[in-house]
Amino acid sequence: MQAKNKVVVLHPEGSQVITLDMSIEVPAPAAGAAAPLQPKRGTTTVSKSMAREEKETAAKTLGRIRLLFAPPRSSEQSSKRMTKDKIFAECPTVRAFCRSSDLAGMAEEDGPLAAPGATAVVLPSLDETALFTELNPELPNRVFWKHARVLCVNETIVCVLYNVPTVVSITSPGIPYVGLPLACADVSLLFASKESLCYEWCVLSEASASTRSANDDDAAFRVVGTAPTFTPTSDLQGKEMMLRVSLDPATGLWTEMRLPSVVRQLPPPVPRWQETTTPVNYPAFRVVTYNILYDDFCTSKSSKAKIYPFATDDILDLENRKVRIVQELLAYHTDIVCLQECGRDVFQSYFLPVMRACGYDGVYCNKSGSVKEGCGFLFRESRFQLVQHASVPLNFQTLSTMFPELAGRVGACPELEEALSAVTSIGARVVLRESTSDKEIVVGNTHLFYHANACHIRVLQAYMLLHWLSDATLISPGGDAATSPSPSLANRARPRRPLVMCGDFNCTHATGAYRLLTTGQVEADHPSWDKGRLFWWGCARLLGYDADDLVELLGKDAKLPHATVARKDCKRPRKTSAETAAPTPADPAEIPAEASNETQAQEDPAQGEGGERVITKVFHEALYGPQVRLQDAYHRTDLSLPWTNFTLTFREVIDYIFFSEDSLEVLRTVPIPSEAELTENFALPNKKYPSDHVALVADLAFTTQ
């Protein structure tokens, strides 16, 4: 709050606490004045927030306000005990007034509004000639402050504002970079909507930036933008900036925040971006799929030691990675983006507002568990408009709804049913309408369960996802996409929308899930089903390196920022690239404590030698996909694609862009970065590439007119 001599009183509905946000400036009493005794001194300024119980009498709250103006005591005085009456004798009087006209027709069950013996008076310091009456200080706060309009501190008149639109908090828009939009997105308001906010993006003067504190209300500044977003220009590089927001500038109430750094130059581009310097036009459109590495998966002490021992804190810091991700997405001039491992908060507070400033809109779908990450969509508004969006859990409950008979057979395998019931993977989709042609297209997005031995689970997840997306491609007579997760059973000749399906599928080309996605079937004897013998919910699943591994991988002279490397707690076979999923950082939220069997082998009903669990029954069944036939964009254009996930011990293709071959074609795909770039710091992420996955970029085109 910057305005002087104002008290903002906030009492939201349902709250038992009243908050007073005060900014009061009181001069010393004039000589011979009848005000309470007070040492002669200069002006006293109080800027403070005070929280009081709504049931407390206002007299106690007024007493606390008086004490804020108590004169400072000398060291000699501090050693002497003072009575309460003597302390208050040195404090100014504090009284509250309501408009006299407001008293008419008002009746409060807690007592009379007017103070005993109070009469209507004119307060000379006010510009208006309205009459005011002193309020009864014995009223509870919830009544008293609702009617207070003026606070008199001695002769100083203080305006009281009750439940006015208020900015409660504001989150920093981040470090400013030349050419990259800043967005004020995460603002908490009371009694107002974000549409009412006024913005001022300001550049601080050099003297102000160097000599003023971050909370100095009088800092000299120049306003350079008044929109919700602002893009720093090159002339601002090296300057310090401040953001001010207000719900009513006329009141003089502004909430200010200095940005955490001076305006910087963006990190340099990478050679790959030269492949996409211009956008494509209809009938072509560009698609990007990108697992951007959820912040919690790479910043914990365990993940730094076991998975990313080579990466500095600066490389793993989300504040740096999110800027590089947006810079990369914009460099691709893409039309559609599918994100995985996308944090809910960073999508809503950063990616979406910043990309909106660049002409995109988006949708976020959280996973079905408690973890705040999921799948995000972004699409260029000049090319596509959102028709609808939906998501579905890829778990046993959905399987039971879509395919009850199949679910019954899966349920005969207890370990498989247990695991499929616990996974938090989702399928997400948007239906978009292309602007030039009015054609609609279905875009699917997913991140399948990652465990190396869970190939059988991914087959079932891919099966559900395929049918669910296929239903959305069917064009009903009314033109609406299917909205329920139920399989198509009839009308196979009905027209279909084109389908693009992107994601981190955590399966290589040899797995049953990939075969189902690209051929429409997986055989009962496919090796992926046999992985069920090695997996149960709670089995060892965290990726870890021991010291010998790192010496072999990086060389004995390698210096790592996170030098303490945890040794493996248990022996397990090395993963092979042919039949394993990527060891994407473990998702702790997917491992409920009550479901973990790692340390409870003695309680397992079936145990083998050495205490290892024995899988009692393995599921095998041939599955067939819907009528939609999909092609792998990179498999059509680049058979030599070596990897999309690039970690210390796992480098494989597990991310894909699939498209329906009867209505779309692939024009080209953008080659992935060279191995030399990806190994500059041993593995990903590094300063150039902010995730342990690389983005896939494909130019597709409509083939049907």
Secondary structure by P-SEA (a helix, b strand, c coil): cccccbbbbbbcccccbbbbbbbbbbccccccccccccccccbbbbbbbbbbbccccaaaaaaaaaaaaccccccccccccccaaaaaaaccbbbbbccccccccccccccccccccccccccccccccbbbbbccccccaaaaaaaccbbbcccbbbbbbccccccccccccccccccbbbbcccccccccccccbbbbbbbbcccccccccccccccbbbbcccccbbbbccccccbbbbbbbbccccccbbbbbcccccccccccccccccccccccccccbbbbbbbcccccccccaaaaaccccccccccccaaaaaaaaaaaaaaacccbbbbccccaaaaaacaaaaaaaacccbbbbbccccccbbbbbbbccccccccccccccccaaaaaaacaaaaaaaaccaaaaaaaaccccbbbbbbbbbccccbbbbbbbbbccccccaaaaaaaaaaaaaaaaaaaaccccccccccccccccccccccccbbbbbcccccccccaaaaaaaccccccccccccccccccccccccccccaaaaaaacccccccccccccccccccccccccccccccccccccccccccccccccccccccccccccccbbbbbbbbbccbbbbccccccccccccccccccccccccbbbbccccccccbbbbcccccccccccccccccccccbbbbbbbbbbccc
